Amino acid sequence: MWTPRRGFFHLRKGVKFHNVPPVNGREMVAEDVRYSYELLKNKAGYSSRTAAIKECRCLTHTRCGFHLHLPDPNFPLNHVTLLGP
């Protein structure tokens, strides 16, 4: 469920990283999403893209929760399209 300031994403089971170090083909989990957000939030070129996010939490092994600073009903669509390289 998504509200204007909070929501979550489910990770599809079976999605794996490439089979190279350091992840060696393991399955992607919610902690990977949280780690990526924490890594990018202060990095030049990405900080403006993550500015709306107040907090990213791992709710379960396959579910990430986001809490936003301000309401943004377009966040789910904008977030998945803007954080790419």
Secondary structure, 3 states (H helix, E strand, C coil): CECCCEEEEECCCCCECCCCCCCCCCECCHHHHHHHHHHHCCCCCCHHHHCCEEEEEEEECCEEEEEECCCCCCHHHHHHHHCCC
